[in-house]
């Protein structure tokens, strides 16, 4: 065994993960090699030091209680999804309280196992709220679709259609990459009056065009549909009429 | 939807590992509230998928769900070029033959760095590790998972696990050594000042 091979295996040696011929060969090499012996003392010291001194973070007791409460203790008939009523009752939060709503909103999982639609709605709203309160709603900031669209090349496995509608007061502000439904997606950001609107787009493989559905999730409105092999999800605090208008604009632009 | 999941069995099998789940989440995000959020969501997902857990270590299985929950929902995707590059030159083994100075601190009572200080320094050093090294070292040293189990949780080959742990420890050695040198320097200048009075 030469030094290059040996030095890579020293950590495994120290962790007791080497066996048989490899273990024997490394032992022989260490006897003859001060550089690798030095590496062994580093690996060994850090291993011991971390195990002795690094902080093992234990969960707060309240967390265990919360999780236990949310696990159904007996099989029950599916209850009416009370979370929607809860979301509607909450007034539109100001940016500062958005995170509080975000955290508390996860409680909706308790009532029943949510459908895929509800889960994705929750994910897009979470992303939307993060973008609102964070300092980086876009990775690429531009109102020019010829800047935004190519930005996604090489970052996504599809090319999202990007359009700007300034005369309709839906102004492209930029775009970012995001993760929804366990896949990377395009999030296009528009300004509409005082609102910031997120339009998430990703390929909807194999599904035929689906008519639009509108949901209310934690006080935000979500509208989604499938057209031309792409799934669109709009997350915003606009009313349904405005979301519908944006949908029509986006669909018309697809034709270009 | 039919529930073939036994909630009581889940409580017995998976709930004891909630601390491990939280610990990993906490080291991944560096944030208490996010860690609670991630843990809660991961436990509920684990419950939902409990039917698919056949056998094997439930802790490793749960930790994998925690990690996936973090990467899917909480980690912001960074534009290319903003991810810190790992500098191999900076972190290779030192050129001289001396034993590293790391052990000196523990054995020298006059220059002792308190245990609390050591813990803080080490925690900061681990938090400073790039994510892929941090998660490997946490799973190894704090959760005591085998290389094979770590490979399963991180979805990488065992050779990569070995390499990441190796490099993580070297990076930590640098951080610890650097921090101890600073403390020694401060203590030396403190003592010099006191003598002058």
Contacts between the chains, C-beta under 8 A, distances in Angstrom:
chain1	res1	chain2	res2	distance
A	7	B	93	7.3
A	8	B	162	6.8
A	8	B	163	6.6
A	8	B	166	6.5
A	9	B	162	7.1
A	10	B	166	7.0
A	11	B	162	6.0
A	11	B	165	5.0
A	11	B	166	4.0
A	11	B	169	6.4
A	12	B	147	6.8
A	12	B	162	5.1
A	15	B	140	7.0
A	15	B	147	7.1
A	15	B	165	7.3
A	17	B	146	7.1
A	17	B	147	5.0
A	17	B	162	7.5
A	34	B	97	5.6
A	35	B	93	6.7
A	35	B	97	8.0
A	38	B	93	6.2
A	38	B	94	7.4
A	38	B	97	6.8
A	38	B	99	7.2
A	38	B	100	7.6
A	39	B	93	5.3
A	41	B	99	5.9
A	41	B	100	6.6
A	42	B	93	6.9
A	42	B	100	5.8
A	42	B	102	8.0
A	42	B	169	6.6
A	42	B	170	6.4
A	42	B	173	5.0
A	43	B	166	7.0
A	43	B	169	5.3
A	45	B	100	6.7
A	45	B	102	5.3
A	45	B	103	6.5
A	45	B	173	7.2
A	46	B	102	7.9
A	46	B	169	4.1
A	46	B	170	7.9
A	46	B	172	5.1
A	46	B	173	5.3
A	46	B	176	7.5
A	47	B	141	6.5
A	47	B	169	6.7
A	49	B	102	7.2
A	49	B	122	6.7
A	49	B	172	7.9
A	49	B	176	6.9
A	50	B	122	6.6
A	50	B	126	7.4
A	50	B	137	6.8
A	50	B	141	4.3
A	50	B	142	7.7
A	50	B	172	6.9
A	51	B	141	5.2
A	51	B	142	7.8
A	53	B	115	7.2
A	53	B	118	5.1
A	53	B	119	4.8
A	53	B	122	4.9
A	54	B	119	7.2
A	54	B	122	5.4
A	54	B	123	6.3
A	54	B	126	6.1
A	54	B	141	6.6
A	54	B	142	6.2
A	55	B	119	6.0
A	55	B	123	5.3
A	56	B	19	7.9
A	56	B	23	5.7
A	56	B	142	5.6
A	57	B	22	6.3
A	57	B	23	4.7
A	57	B	26	4.1
A	57	B	27	7.1
A	57	B	35	7.4
A	58	B	19	5.1
A	58	B	22	6.9
A	58	B	23	7.2
A	59	B	18	5.6
A	59	B	19	5.3
A	59	B	21	7.6
A	59	B	22	3.6
A	59	B	23	7.9
A	59	B	36	7.6
A	59	B	39	6.4
A	60	B	36	7.1
A	63	B	18	7.5
A	63	B	22	6.8
A	63	B	36	5.3
A	63	B	39	6.3
A	63	B	40	6.7
A	64	B	15	7.4
A	64	B	18	5.9
A	66	B	40	6.4
A	67	B	15	7.6
A	67	B	18	6.8
A	67	B	39	7.6
A	67	B	40	5.8
A	67	B	43	4.7
A	67	B	44	7.4
A	68	B	11	7.2
A	68	B	15	7.2
A	70	B	40	7.7
A	70	B	44	6.3
A	71	B	7	5.3
A	71	B	10	6.7
A	71	B	11	6.9
A	71	B	43	8.0
A	71	B	44	7.8
A	71	B	47	5.8
A	72	B	3	7.8
A	72	B	7	5.8
A	73	B	7	5.6
A	73	B	8	7.6
A	74	B	7	7.3
A	75	B	3	5.3
A	78	B	1	7.7
A	103	B	33	6.6
A	103	B	36	8.0
A	103	B	37	5.9
A	106	B	37	6.6
A	106	B	40	6.2
A	106	B	41	6.4
A	109	B	41	7.9
A	109	B	44	5.3
A	113	B	1	6.1
A	113	B	48	6.0
A	123	B	73	6.8
A	126	B	73	6.9
A	130	B	76	8.0
A	136	B	76	7.3
A	139	B	77	7.6
A	139	B	79	4.5
A	140	B	79	7.6
A	155	B	80	7.3
A	176	B	77	7.5
A	177	B	77	4.3
A	177	B	79	7.7
A	178	B	77	6.5
A	179	B	71	7.8
A	179	B	72	5.5
A	179	B	73	7.0
A	179	B	75	8.0
A	179	B	77	6.6
A	182	B	72	5.5
A	184	B	77	7.0
